[in-house]
C-alpha cells in the first residue's frame, strides 16, 4: 500500500469543505472534567483533494481547525477525510485521542485526556468520506490547556487518530493528527519586539532579545501544511516559520472574504503552533487575483505584445492584474490593511513578527510574460503609468525629445516600446543611448515602478502595525536575471535596488539561490554587502533538494542520492550563508525533504553552531570588492544572455576559487567602499556606463582596479567604439571570432558560452599584456594608475582564478588556499571549503595564528595556536564518483562556551 504524503491543493479544498459542511454538534460532557468528543457525523464527497484523488490504497487525513476555542466558546470541530482507492469496499475501525501538551514544557510528557473508539466505517471503492469530529472542553479543561502554553497567549491542542483494518493493523496516514487552538478572553497580545540589529559586525534578526544568525527558519507552508517538517524541526530548536498565503484563493465575486481569510490563517497557525508551541511566524502574502477576476475587470489585466491577456501561471492562474492597475492596487490596499489589522488583533499576535507581500512570478516581483516568451505591459494602465513617470522625469516634451533624439509633438504619442524596438541590436550586447531612449527609459521606469509598489505596501504594513511588524520583500536578482535574456532580464524589474536600500520601510530582502549549476557552487549574484551596509537583513531562500526529492520534477538540482550527499550540499549552503553574514531558511515546497534522521541531526548541529555564532564577530575580512552597476543595465541589449552568463559564472564560481574572500556592492555605494580603506582590489563587473561618482571616488583609492569588458564604452552622449575613460585606451570591434584569451598559444580557460560582440581590444602602448585574443590582439593587461595601484582590463566578460592570481599577487591580497581547486568562504570567525568533486589534500593558511581551530561538523579540534592545516578530501563520504568536500571551521580565540568539541590532546 502506498500513501501519498501531501497534496498541492489540499488545504484550500479542505478549507472550503469545512466551512460548508461542519456544523455545530452538541457534545455532552464526557470523559470527566475535560469534556470530550461529540457525535461524529459523516458524508460522502463528490469533490476531493488532490492527494485523495491520485493516491493509492486507503488514504487518511485529519485536518487542522480554523476556529479558536476560549472559555465562553469551548467547542471546536475538526474534519477527517478517508478515501478508498482500492477496487473493493473496505471496513475500517477509527479511534481518537485528545492530547494535552505537558505543563512541564516541550520536554515534558503529553497527557492523553480522552479516548474515543468510533464505529466501524465501510468505505466504498473509489469514494471519499468526510467526517466531522466535534470536541468540547469544560472551563476547567480550557484553563488547563492555557496553563501549558508557555510564554505565548495561544495554546495548541491536538487530536490523534488511529485507523485499523479488519485484521487489526494500523493504516498509515497522510496526517494522523489535527490541531486546534485555545485562547484566553481579553485583549490581543502585543506583537513581538522584532528588529534588525547590528550584532558582532553584521545585521541580524532579533526577536524578543534573541538574535538569529545563519540558517534559522523553515517554510513548509505553500498550498498546504508540511506537518512533519514543523514537528521535526521543533525538536531541533528551530522555531521560526513562514506561512505562504494566497488571499486570491478566498476571493468571492472578485472580492476578498475577510472572515474566510481569518479562518484560513487560524487554521495554518493552529497547525504550526500545535506542532511547535514555541513557534514564531512570518507571513507571506501573494497578491495574485483569482481566475475569474478578469471577468469582472477586463481592462485591469496585463496585455502582452501579441495582444493577448492570457498566460499560464503557477497554480493555474492565467490572467493577472497589471502592476499599474489602480483597481488592483486599491483592492490589495484594503486586503493588506484588513489582514494586518486582523493579525494584530488575533490571539496569536505575539507570534507574528514580519510580513512579506509579493506579486509577479512566484510572488518575487519578477514581472509577468517570460513564462510564455512574451513582453508586457501594453495595457491602458501600463502606458498611463509610463507616461506619468516620463512627465515627472522630463517635465516637458521638448526635454524628452532632446534625450531620445525624437520629434514627438505630444505626450499622447509616447508608446510602450514594442517587440521590434526591444529586440533591436545597436552594437552587440550594448544599446546606443542616442537612439534607444524609449527602450532604456521604459526599463528604468519598470524597475522604479516595481520598487514603488514594494514601498507602497510596506508603508501600509508599517502604518497598521505602528511600525512593529518587520517588512520583507524578494528583490535585487542582479545576475539571476541577466542570464535569462531576452524575456526575463530587464523585464524582471529588479534593477532599482539602490532606491530599495534607501527606503526606511524595508527591513529584510530575500532571494533563492541562483538555480544554475548548484552542484558546482551556490551563488546569489546580488550586492549582498550593499544590503548589509544599509542595515537591511538579507535572507536566503534555500530551496535546494535532498535525496528525498526524487518526485520533484521542477528543479534540476536533484543530484543528492544519499543522506551523506544531502548533508554535504546543505552543509555547504549553510557555510556560505554563515560566512556571507546573512540569514536563511529551508523551503521544501511542503514535500518533506528533510525528514530523514540524518538531516534532522544536521538541523540540530546547525542550531548548535548558530548558538555559538551569536557570541563571536562575523563581519567581513575581504580585501576584494566586486562592484555591480545598475545604471549600466539599461544600456544592455536583450541579445545579452551570454554576456550575463559569463558575468554570473565569474561571480558564482571563479571568485570563490581564487583563494581569497570577496564582498559585493552596488556602485552607488562606491564612496563607502573606498572610505573603508580595507579593499586592495576593486572589480567592476559591468561598468558599461561612465560614472562621475565612480571616477571621483577612485581618486582616493590606492589599490588595483579591474575593469571587465565594456567598461566606459557608453556616456550620456552615446556609445563610443574607442574609450579611454578607465585610464587605458580600449577599442571595440564588431567581431566575436577571437573570443578566447590565449597565453603562449594556449587558452587560459575557455568559457562555456557562445562569444559575445563586440570584441574589446587593449589599444594602449603603455599597457603590459598578460593574454591575447586568438587573433593576437591584446585582450588582458594592466598599466599603472595615477596615484598608485594598477588598472586592469579584460576584453571578454569573464574572469577566472588564473586571471585573478597576478592581480591579487601585485595588490597584496592575502590567499587562504595554498593548493587545490576549491571554493573558499571566509569571515572574521568562520571559514568554509567546498568542492563538488575533488581528490587530494587542500592546505588552508590563515593570515594570523588562531588560538584554536574547530571543525564545526565533527566537533574536532584541528589544532591550537596554528595558522595552517591540511584537509584530505578523501575523508568526505559520498556515493557519487567524485568526492564532495564540505567543511566549516571556527578559527579564533578560545570561547566560553565553545561549540561541542572532541579534544585531540
C-alpha positions in Angstrom: 0.0 0.0 0.0 1.3 3.4 -0.9 0.1 6.6 0.7 1.0 10.0 -0.8 2.4 12.4 1.7 0.9 15.8 0.9 -1.2 17.4 -1.8 -0.9 20.6 -3.8 -4.4 22.0 -3.2 -5.4 20.1 -0.1 -5.8 22.9 2.4 -7.7 25.1 0.0 -10.3 22.4 -0.8 -10.4 21.2 2.7 -11.0 24.7 4.0 -13.9 25.2 1.7 -15.3 21.9 2.7 -15.0 22.5 6.5 -16.8 25.8 6.2 -19.7 24.4 4.2 -20.4 21.1 5.9 -19.1 21.4 9.5 -22.0 22.1 11.7 -22.2 22.7 15.5 -22.8 19.4 17.1 -23.9 19.5 20.7 -21.5 17.4 22.7 -22.4 16.2 26.1 -19.5 16.5 28.6 -17.9 13.1 28.8 -14.5 11.8 29.9 -14.6 13.6 33.3 -13.8 17.3 33.7 -12.1 17.7 30.4 -15.1 17.5 28.1 -14.7 15.1 25.2 -15.9 14.1 21.8 -19.4 14.6 20.5 -21.3 12.6 17.9 -19.4 12.1 14.7 -21.3 12.8 11.5 -20.3 11.6 8.1 -20.9 12.4 4.4 -19.6 11.3 1.1 -17.8 13.9 -1.1 -18.0 14.3 -4.8 -15.1 16.8 -4.9 -12.0 15.6 -3.1 -8.4 17.0 -2.6 -5.6 16.1 -4.9 -3.9 13.6 -2.7 -7.1 11.7 -2.3 -7.8 11.7 -6.0 -4.4 10.4 -7.0 -3.2 8.5 -4.0 -3.3 4.7 -3.6 -4.8 2.4 -1.1 -6.6 3.8 1.9 -5.9 7.5 2.5 -6.4 9.0 5.9 -6.1 12.7 6.7 -7.1 14.5 9.8 -7.2 18.3 9.3 -6.5 21.3 11.5 -9.2 23.7 12.8 -9.6 27.3 11.8 -11.6 28.1 14.9 -10.2 29.2 18.2 -11.6 27.9 21.5 -12.0 30.1 24.5 -13.8 29.8 27.9 -17.0 31.2 26.5 -16.9 29.0 23.4 -15.3 25.7 24.4 -16.5 23.9 21.3 -14.3 23.1 18.3 -14.5 20.8 15.2 -12.0 19.1 13.1 -12.5 17.2 9.9 -11.4 13.8 8.8 -11.1 12.6 5.2 -10.9 8.9 4.4 -10.6 7.7 0.8 -10.7 4.2 -0.6 -8.6 3.9 -3.7 -8.8 0.2 -3.9 -11.1 -1.9 -6.1 -13.5 -3.1 -3.4 -15.3 -1.9 -0.3 -13.2 -1.8 2.9 -14.3 -1.6 6.5 -12.0 0.4 8.8 -12.0 1.0 12.6 -11.1 4.5 13.7 -10.2 5.6 17.2 -9.3 9.1 18.5 -7.3 10.5 21.3 -7.5 14.1 22.7 -3.9 15.1 23.8 -2.9 18.0 26.1 0.6 19.3 25.9 2.6 18.9 29.1 2.7 21.8 31.7 6.4 20.9 32.1 7.2 22.4 28.7 8.4 20.9 25.4 10.4 18.2 27.1 7.6 17.1 29.3 5.2 14.2 28.7 1.9 15.0 27.0 -1.3 13.8 28.6 -4.0 11.7 27.0 -7.3 13.3 28.1 -9.9 11.3 26.2 -10.0 8.1 24.1 -12.9 7.6 21.7 -13.5 4.4 19.7 -15.6 5.3 16.7 -18.0 3.0 14.9 -16.7 0.8 12.1 -16.9 2.6 8.8 -17.4 0.9 5.4 -15.7 2.8 2.6 -17.0 2.0 -0.9 -14.4 1.6 -3.6 -13.3 4.9 -5.2 -15.1 7.2 -2.7 -14.1 9.8 -0.2 -15.9 10.1 3.1 -15.6 13.3 5.3 -16.3 13.1 9.0 -16.9 15.9 11.4 -15.2 15.5 14.7 -16.7 17.8 17.4 -14.7 18.5 20.5 -15.8 20.3 23.7 -13.7 21.4 26.6 -15.1 22.4 30.0 -14.0 25.7 31.5 -11.6 23.7 33.7 -10.2 22.0 30.6 -9.7 25.3 28.8 -7.8 26.7 31.8 -5.7 23.6 32.0 -4.9 23.9 28.3 -3.9 27.6 28.7 -1.6 26.6 31.7 0.6 24.6 29.3 1.0 27.3 26.7 4.3 28.7 28.0 5.3 32.3 27.0 2.6 32.8 24.4 -1.1 33.5 24.6 -2.3 30.8 22.2 -2.2 27.2 23.4 -2.3 24.2 21.0 -4.3 21.1 21.4 -4.2 18.0 19.2 -6.4 15.1 18.2 -4.6 11.9 17.2 -6.4 9.3 15.0 -5.5 5.7 14.6 -7.3 3.7 11.9 -7.1 -0.1 11.7 -8.1 -2.5 9.0 -10.2 -5.7 9.6 -7.0 -7.6 10.6 -6.2 -5.0 13.3 -3.2 -3.5 11.5 -2.7 0.3 11.8 -3.1 2.0 8.4 -0.5 4.8 7.6 -2.0 8.3 7.3 -1.2 11.4 5.3 -1.8 13.2 8.6 -2.6 11.3 11.8 -3.1 14.4 14.0 -5.2 17.5 13.8 -4.8 20.7 15.9 -7.0 23.4 17.3 -6.1 26.3 19.5 -7.3 27.6 22.8 -7.0 31.3 23.8 -8.0 33.3 26.9 -10.6 36.0 26.8 -9.3 39.6 26.7 -7.3 41.9 24.5 -5.0 40.5 21.9 -1.3 40.2 23.0 1.3 42.6 21.8 3.4 41.9 18.7 6.9 40.6 19.4 9.7 43.0 19.8 11.4 42.4 16.4 14.2 44.4 14.8 17.2 44.2 12.6 20.2 45.0 14.8 23.9 45.2 14.3 25.3 42.2 16.1 29.1 41.5 16.1 29.6 43.3 12.9 26.6 42.3 10.8 22.8 42.9 10.6 20.9 40.2 12.4 17.3 39.4 13.1 16.4 39.9 16.8 13.1 38.8 18.3 12.3 39.5 22.0 16.1 40.0 22.7 17.2 36.8 20.9 19.3 37.0 17.8 19.1 34.6 14.9 22.3 34.1 12.8 22.8 31.7 9.9 20.1 29.4 8.6 17.4 29.6 11.2 14.0 29.1 9.7 11.7 26.8 7.7 9.0 27.4 5.2 6.7 24.4 4.8 3.5 26.3 4.1 2.6 26.9 0.5 -0.7 25.4 -0.7 -0.9 23.1 2.3 1.0 22.5 5.5 4.1 20.4 5.7 3.2 18.9 9.1 6.1 16.6 9.5 8.7 19.2 8.8 7.4 21.5 11.5 7.2 18.7 14.0 10.8 17.5 13.2 12.4 21.0 13.2 10.7 21.9 16.5 12.7 19.1 18.1 16.0 20.6 16.9 15.4 24.0 18.4 14.4 25.7 15.1 11.3 27.7 15.8 10.9 30.2 13.1 8.4 29.5 10.3 6.8 31.3 7.3 3.3 30.9 6.1 2.9 31.4 2.4 -0.7 32.5 1.9 -2.7 33.4 -1.2 -5.5 35.8 -0.5 -6.8 35.2 -4.0 -7.8 31.7 -3.1 -10.6 33.0 -0.9 -12.0 35.7 -3.2 -15.7 35.6 -4.0 -17.2 37.6 -6.9 -13.9 39.4 -7.3 -13.6 40.4 -3.6 -11.8 39.1 -0.6 -13.9 37.3 2.0 -12.3 38.6 5.2 -13.9 36.1 7.6 -12.7 33.2 5.4 -9.3 34.9 5.3 -9.2 34.9 9.1 -10.4 31.3 9.4 -7.7 30.1 7.0 -5.0 32.0 8.8 -6.2 30.5 12.1 -6.1 27.0 10.6 -2.5 27.4 9.4 -1.3 28.9 12.7 -3.0 26.1 14.6 -1.2 23.6 12.5 2.2 25.2 13.3 1.6 26.0 17.0 0.1 22.6 17.6 3.3 21.0 16.5 5.7 23.6 17.8 4.5 25.5 20.9 7.4 27.9 20.7 6.8 28.9 17.1 7.4 32.4 15.7 5.9 33.2 12.4 6.5 35.4 9.4 3.5 35.7 7.0 3.9 35.9 3.2 1.0 37.1 1.0 0.9 36.5 -2.7 -1.2 39.3 -4.3 -2.5 37.4 -7.3 -6.1 37.7 -8.4 -8.3 34.6 -8.9 -9.1 33.1 -12.3 -12.5 34.9 -12.6 -11.1 38.4 -11.7 -10.7 39.3 -15.4 -14.4 38.6 -16.0 -15.3 41.4 -13.5 -12.4 43.7 -14.6 -11.3 43.0 -18.2 -9.4 46.3 -18.6 -7.3 45.8 -15.5 -5.2 42.8 -16.6 -1.8 42.6 -18.2 -1.8 42.9 -22.0 1.2 41.3 -23.8 3.0 42.2 -27.0 0.9 39.7 -29.1 -2.3 41.4 -27.9 -3.2 38.5 -25.6 -4.1 38.7 -21.9 -3.7 35.0 -21.2 -0.6 33.5 -19.7 -0.3 30.3 -17.8 1.0 30.9 -14.3 1.7 28.8 -11.2 -1.3 27.4 -9.5 -3.3 27.7 -12.8 -3.6 31.4 -12.6 -4.0 32.6 -16.2 -4.9 36.2 -16.3 -3.2 38.6 -13.8 -3.8 42.2 -13.0 -1.4 44.8 -14.4 1.1 46.1 -11.8 -0.3 49.5 -12.9 -4.0 48.7 -12.3 -5.4 51.3 -9.9 -8.2 48.8 -9.0 -5.8 46.0 -8.2 -3.8 48.4 -6.0 -6.9 49.6 -4.3 -8.2 46.1 -3.6 -5.0 44.9 -2.2 -4.6 48.0 -0.2 -7.8 47.0 1.5 -6.6 43.4 1.8 -3.3 44.3 3.3 -4.8 46.8 5.8 -7.5 44.4 6.8 -5.1 41.5 7.0 -2.6 43.3 9.2 -5.4 44.6 11.5 -6.7 41.0 11.9 -3.3 39.7 12.6 -2.5 42.2 15.3 -5.9 41.7 16.9 -5.6 37.9 16.9 -4.7 35.8 20.0 -1.5 34.8 18.2 -0.3 38.3 17.5 2.6 37.7 19.9 4.0 35.1 17.5 3.8 37.2 14.2 7.0 39.2 13.7 7.1 40.0 10.0 5.1 40.3 6.8 6.2 39.9 3.2 4.0 40.7 0.3 4.8 39.8 -3.3 3.5 39.9 -6.8 4.8 38.8 -10.2 6.0 35.3 -10.9 6.2 33.3 -7.7 5.4 36.4 -5.7 9.0 37.6 -6.2 8.2 40.8 -8.1 9.6 39.2 -11.3 7.1 40.6 -13.7 4.8 38.6 -16.0 5.5 37.4 -19.5 8.7 35.4 -19.6 6.9 32.1 -18.9 5.2 32.4 -22.3 8.1 34.3 -24.0 6.1 37.5 -24.1 6.7 41.1 -23.4 4.4 43.3 -21.3 2.8 45.6 -20.2 0.7 47.1 -23.1 -2.5 47.6 -21.0 -4.1 51.1 -20.8 -2.9 51.4 -17.3 0.6 50.3 -18.1 1.0 53.0 -20.7 -0.5 55.7 -18.5 1.9 54.9 -15.6 4.9 55.0 -18.0 3.8 58.4 -19.5 3.3 59.8 -16.0 6.8 58.6 -15.0 8.3 60.3 -18.1 6.4 63.6 -17.4 7.9 63.6 -13.8 11.4 62.9 -15.2 11.4 65.3 -18.2 8.7 67.9 -17.3 8.0 68.8 -20.9 8.0 67.0 -24.3 11.0 69.1 -25.6 13.3 67.7 -22.9 12.2 64.2 -23.7 12.8 64.8 -27.4 16.3 66.0 -26.7 17.1 62.9 -24.6 15.6 60.5 -27.1 16.7 62.3 -30.3 13.0 62.2 -31.3 10.4 64.7 -32.6 7.2 63.8 -30.6 4.6 66.5 -30.6 2.7 65.5 -27.6 2.7 63.0 -24.7 -0.1 61.1 -26.3 2.4 59.9 -29.0 4.5 58.1 -26.4 4.1 54.3 -26.7 5.4 51.4 -24.6 8.2 50.0 -26.8 7.1 47.1 -28.8 8.8 43.8 -29.6 10.9 45.0 -32.5 12.1 48.1 -30.6 13.0 46.0 -27.6 14.9 43.3 -29.7 16.9 45.9 -31.6 20.7 45.4 -31.6 22.9 48.5 -31.9 26.3 47.2 -31.1 26.2 43.6 -29.9 25.3 43.5 -26.2 25.2 47.3 -26.0 22.5 49.7 -26.9 23.3 53.3 -28.0 21.6 55.9 -25.8 21.5 58.2 -28.8 18.8 56.0 -30.5 17.5 53.8 -27.7 15.9 56.4 -25.4 12.4 54.9 -25.3 13.8 51.4 -24.7 16.1 52.4 -21.9 13.7 54.7 -20.2 10.9 52.2 -20.3 13.0 49.7 -18.4 14.2 52.3 -16.0 10.5 53.1 -15.3 9.7 49.4 -14.9 12.3 48.8 -12.2 11.5 52.1 -10.5 7.7 51.4 -10.6 8.2 47.9 -9.2 10.1 49.2 -6.2 7.4 51.9 -5.7 4.8 49.2 -5.3 7.0 47.3 -2.8 7.4 50.5 -0.8 3.7 51.4 -1.1 2.6 48.1 0.6 5.5 48.4 3.1 4.2 51.7 4.3 0.7 50.2 4.8 2.2 47.4 6.9 4.2 49.9 9.0 1.2 52.2 9.4 -1.2 49.5 10.5 1.3 47.8 12.9 2.6 51.1 14.3 6.0 50.2 12.9 6.2 47.0 14.9 6.0 44.4 12.1 9.1 43.9 10.1 8.6 44.2 6.4 10.3 41.9 3.9 10.4 41.5 0.1 12.1 39.5 -2.6 14.2 41.7 -4.9 17.5 42.6 -6.4 18.3 39.4 -8.5 21.0 41.3 -10.4 22.9 38.4 -12.1 20.0 35.9 -11.8 18.1 37.7 -14.5 20.9 38.8 -16.8 21.3 35.1 -17.7 17.7 35.0 -18.9 17.5 37.5 -21.8 15.6 38.4 -23.7 12.3 37.9 -21.8 13.4 37.9 -18.2 16.3 40.3 -17.7 15.3 44.0 -17.9 11.6 42.9 -17.9 12.1 41.5 -14.4 12.0 45.0 -12.9 14.8 44.1 -10.5 17.2 47.0 -11.2 16.2 49.7 -8.7 17.9 48.2 -5.7 19.6 51.5 -4.9 16.2 53.0 -4.3 15.0 50.0 -2.3 18.0 50.1 0.0 17.4 53.7 0.8 13.8 53.0 1.8 13.1 53.2 5.5 10.1 50.8 5.3 12.2 47.8 4.0 13.8 45.7 6.8 14.6 42.4 5.0 15.4 41.4 1.4 15.5 37.9 0.1 16.1 35.6 -2.8 16.6 31.9 -3.6 20.0 30.7 -4.5 20.5 31.1 -8.3 19.3 27.9 -10.0 22.2 27.5 -12.4 24.7 24.7 -11.7 24.0 24.4 -8.0 26.1 21.2 -7.9 29.2 23.3 -8.5 28.6 26.1 -6.1 25.8 28.3 -4.8 25.6 32.0 -5.6 23.4 35.0 -5.1 24.7 37.3 -7.8 23.3 40.1 -5.7 25.1 43.0 -4.0 24.8 41.4 -0.5 27.2 43.8 1.1 25.3 46.9 0.0 22.2 45.3 1.6 24.2 44.9 4.8 25.8 48.3 4.6 22.3 49.9 4.6 21.4 48.0 7.7 19.0 45.5 6.0 18.9 41.8 6.6 19.3 39.6 3.6 17.5 36.2 3.8 18.4 33.3 1.5 15.6 31.0 0.5 17.4 27.7 0.4 15.0 25.5 -1.7 17.7 23.1 -2.8 16.6 19.5 -2.9 17.8 16.5 -0.9 18.0 12.7 -1.5 14.3 12.6 -0.5 13.3 14.8 -3.5 13.1 12.1 -6.2 9.5 13.1 -7.0 10.4 16.7 -7.7 10.2 17.4 -11.4 10.6 21.2 -11.5 14.2 21.5 -10.4 17.5 20.4 -12.0 19.3 20.1 -8.7 18.2 16.6 -7.6 21.7 15.3 -7.5 21.9 14.0 -4.0 21.2 10.3 -3.8 22.1 9.5 -0.2 21.8 11.2 3.2 25.6 11.8 3.1 25.2 13.7 -0.2 22.4 15.8 1.1 24.4 16.7 4.2 27.4 17.6 2.0 25.5 20.1 -0.2 23.4 21.6 2.6 26.3 21.9 5.0 28.0 23.8 2.1 24.9 26.0 1.8 24.9 26.8 5.5 28.6 27.5 5.4 28.1 30.0 2.6 25.2 31.7 4.3 27.0 32.0 7.6 30.3 33.3 6.1 28.3 35.8 4.0 26.9 37.2 7.2 23.3 36.8 6.1 20.4 34.6 7.2 18.4 31.8 5.6 15.7 29.2 5.8 14.8 25.9 4.2 11.9 25.7 1.8 10.8 22.2 0.7 7.5 23.2 -1.0 5.7 21.2 1.7 7.2 17.9 0.3 9.1 16.7 3.4 12.6 16.8 2.0 14.2 16.9 5.5 12.5 14.1 7.3 15.4 11.6 7.4 17.2 11.2 10.8 20.5 12.3 9.3 19.1 15.6 8.1 17.3 16.3 11.3 20.6 15.7 13.1 22.2 18.2 10.6 19.5 20.7 11.6 20.3 20.2 15.2 24.0 20.7 14.5 23.3 23.9 12.7 21.3 25.2 15.7 24.4 24.5 17.9 26.6 26.5 15.5 24.0 29.3 15.4 24.1 29.5 19.2 27.8 29.8 19.1 27.8 32.3 16.2 25.9 34.7 18.4 29.0 35.1 20.6 31.7 35.8 18.0 32.3 38.5 15.4 31.3 37.5 11.9 31.9 40.6 9.8 33.9 40.6 6.5 37.6 40.2 6.2 37.6 40.6 2.4 40.2 42.7 0.7 38.4 42.4 -2.7 35.2 44.2 -3.6 33.1 43.4 -6.6 31.0 46.2 -8.0 27.7 45.8 -9.8 26.4 48.9 -11.7 22.6 49.3 -12.0 22.6 52.3 -14.5 24.6 50.2 -17.0 21.9 47.6 -17.1 19.7 49.9 -19.1 22.4 50.1 -21.8 22.3 46.4 -22.5 20.6 45.0 -25.5 18.3 42.0 -25.0 20.8 40.0 -27.0 22.9 39.7 -23.9 22.2 36.3 -22.3 25.7 35.0 -23.0 27.1 38.2 -21.6 25.1 37.7 -18.4 26.0 34.1 -18.1 29.7 35.0 -18.3 29.4 37.6 -15.6 27.4 35.1 -13.5 29.9 32.3 -13.8 32.7 34.7 -12.7 30.8 35.6 -9.6 29.3 32.1 -8.9 32.5 30.0 -9.4 35.7 31.8 -10.2 35.9 34.3 -7.5 35.3 31.7 -4.8 38.1 29.6 -6.3 40.6 32.5 -6.4 41.7 31.8 -2.8 40.5 35.0 -1.1 37.1 36.2 0.2 35.3 39.0 -1.5 32.4 41.4 -1.0 29.8 42.6 -3.4 28.4 46.1 -3.7 26.4 48.4 -6.0 28.5 51.1 -7.5 26.1 53.6 -5.9 27.9 52.7 -2.7 31.4 53.3 -4.1 32.1 56.1 -1.7 31.6 54.0 1.4 33.6 51.1 -0.2 36.6 53.4 -0.8 36.2 55.0 2.6 36.7 51.7 4.4 40.3 51.6 3.4 40.3 47.8 3.6 40.0 46.8 0.0 43.1 46.3 -2.1 41.2 45.3 -5.3 38.0 46.6 -6.8 36.4 44.6 -9.7 33.9 46.5 -11.8 31.9 43.7 -13.4 29.6 45.6 -15.7 30.5 49.3 -15.7 29.4 49.9 -19.3 28.2 53.5 -18.5 30.7 56.2 -17.4 30.1 57.5 -13.9 31.3 60.7 -12.4 30.7 59.3 -8.9 32.9 56.3 -9.6 35.6 58.5 -11.3 35.8 60.9 -8.3 35.8 58.1 -5.7 38.6 56.2 -7.3 40.9 59.3 -6.9 41.1 58.3 -3.3 41.7 54.6 -3.9 45.3 53.3 -4.0 44.7 49.7 -4.9 44.2 47.8 -8.1 41.1 48.4 -10.2 39.9 45.6 -12.6 37.6 46.6 -15.4 35.6 43.9 -17.1 34.5 44.0 -20.7 32.7 47.1 -22.0 33.8 49.4 -19.2 33.3 53.1 -20.0 32.1 52.5 -23.6 28.8 54.4 -23.0 28.4 58.0 -22.0 25.3 60.3 -21.9 26.2 61.3 -25.4 26.2 57.8 -26.8 28.2 54.7 -27.5 31.9 55.0 -28.4 33.9 52.4 -30.3 37.1 53.8 -28.7 37.2 54.8 -25.0 39.9 56.0 -22.6 37.6 56.5 -19.6 39.1 53.8 -17.5 42.6 55.3 -18.0 43.5 52.7 -20.7 42.7 53.1 -24.4 40.2 50.4 -25.4 38.9 49.7 -28.9 35.7 47.8 -29.7 35.3 45.8 -32.9 32.1 44.2 -34.3 33.7 40.7 -34.2 33.5 37.7 -31.9 35.7 35.2 -33.7 38.7 35.9 -31.5 36.9 35.4 -28.2 39.2 33.0 -26.2 42.1 34.6 -24.4 45.4 32.9 -25.0 48.9 33.0 -23.5 51.8 31.4 -25.4 49.2 29.9 -27.8 47.3 28.1 -25.0 43.8 29.2 -23.9 43.9 30.3 -20.3 40.4 28.9 -19.9 37.6 28.7 -22.4 34.1 30.0 -21.4 31.3 27.6 -21.9 29.1 30.0 -23.7 28.9 31.4 -27.2 31.1 34.5 -27.6 29.6 38.0 -27.4 30.0 41.1 -29.5 31.6 43.5 -29.9 35.2 42.3 -29.2 37.2 44.5 -26.8 40.9 45.1 -27.6 43.5 46.9 -25.5 44.9 49.6 -27.7 47.4 51.2 -25.4 51.2 51.1 -25.8 51.8 51.6 -22.1 49.8 48.5 -21.1 51.5 45.3 -20.0 49.8 42.5 -21.9 49.1 39.3 -20.0 46.9 37.5 -22.5 45.8 37.9 -26.1 42.8 37.1 -28.2 43.1 34.2 -30.7 43.9 36.8 -33.4 46.9 38.0 -31.4 45.3 41.3 -30.4 45.7 42.3 -26.7 42.8 41.1 -24.6 44.0 41.2 -20.9 46.6 43.5 -19.4 47.3 46.3 -17.0 49.1 49.7 -16.6 49.9 51.8 -13.5 47.2 54.0 -12.2 47.8 57.6 -11.5 48.1 57.9 -7.7 49.0 54.3 -7.1 48.0 50.7 -7.9 47.2 49.2 -11.3 44.4 49.4 -13.8 43.5 46.0 -15.4 41.2 45.3 -18.2 39.8 42.1 -19.6 38.4 42.1 -23.2 35.9 39.4 -22.5 33.1 39.4 -19.9 34.6 37.0 -17.5 37.4 36.4 -15.1 38.9 33.2 -13.8 41.3 32.3 -11.0 44.2 32.3 -13.4 43.5 35.9 -14.4 42.9 37.0 -10.8 46.1 35.4 -9.5 48.5 38.2 -10.8 46.0 40.9 -9.8 45.9 39.6 -6.2 49.6 39.0 -6.1 50.6 42.5 -7.2 47.9 44.1 -5.0 48.9 42.2 -1.9 45.7 40.3 -1.4 46.0 37.5 1.2 45.4 34.0 -0.1 43.8 31.5 2.3 44.2 28.5 0.0 47.7 27.1 -0.7 46.7 24.4 -3.1 43.7 22.7 -4.7 40.7 23.9 -6.8 38.2 24.5 -4.1 35.7 27.3 -3.2 36.7 29.4 -0.2 34.2 31.1 2.1 35.6 33.2 4.9 34.6 35.7 7.5 36.2 37.0 10.7 35.5 33.8 12.7 34.4 31.2 10.2 36.0 29.5 7.2 34.3 27.2 4.7 35.6 25.0 1.9 33.6 23.4 -0.9 34.3 21.3 -3.9 31.7 19.1 -5.6 34.4 16.7 -6.9 37.9 16.7 -5.5 40.6 14.3 -4.5 43.9 15.1 -2.7 44.9 17.5 0.0 44.0 21.1 0.4 46.1 23.4 2.6 44.5 26.4 4.4 46.6 29.2 5.7 45.3 32.0 8.0 46.7 35.5 8.0 47.3 35.2 11.8 47.8 32.5 14.3 44.5 31.3 15.8 44.2 30.1 19.4 42.0 27.3 18.2 40.6 25.8 15.0 37.5 23.6 15.3 35.7 21.6 12.6 32.1 22.5 13.3 30.7 19.3 11.8 32.8 16.7 13.6 33.5 18.9 16.6 37.2 18.0 16.3 39.8 20.5 17.5 42.0 20.7 14.4 44.8 22.5 16.4 45.7 25.1 18.9 47.8 28.2 18.2 48.1 27.3 14.5 47.8 29.3 11.3 47.9 26.4 8.8 46.4 23.0 8.4 45.8 20.5 5.6 42.5 18.8 4.7 42.4 15.4 2.8 39.3 15.4 0.5 39.2 11.6 0.5 37.7 11.6 4.0 34.4 13.0 2.7 31.7 10.4 2.4 29.6 10.2 -0.7 28.1 7.6 -3.0 29.0 9.8 -6.0 32.0 9.0 -8.1 33.5 12.4 -7.1 34.4 13.4 -3.6 32.4 16.3 -2.3 34.4 18.4 0.2 32.2 20.4 2.6 33.9 21.9 5.6 33.1 24.7 8.0 35.6 25.8 10.7 35.7 28.2 13.6 39.0 29.9 14.0 39.9 32.4 16.7 40.2 32.8 20.4 39.0 30.1 22.8 35.5 31.0 23.8 33.3 30.0 26.8 31.3 28.1 25.8 32.9 26.6 22.7 30.8 24.7 20.2 30.7 20.9 21.1 34.3 19.6 20.5 36.2 16.4 20.7 39.6 17.1 22.2 42.6 15.7 20.3 45.0 16.4 23.1 
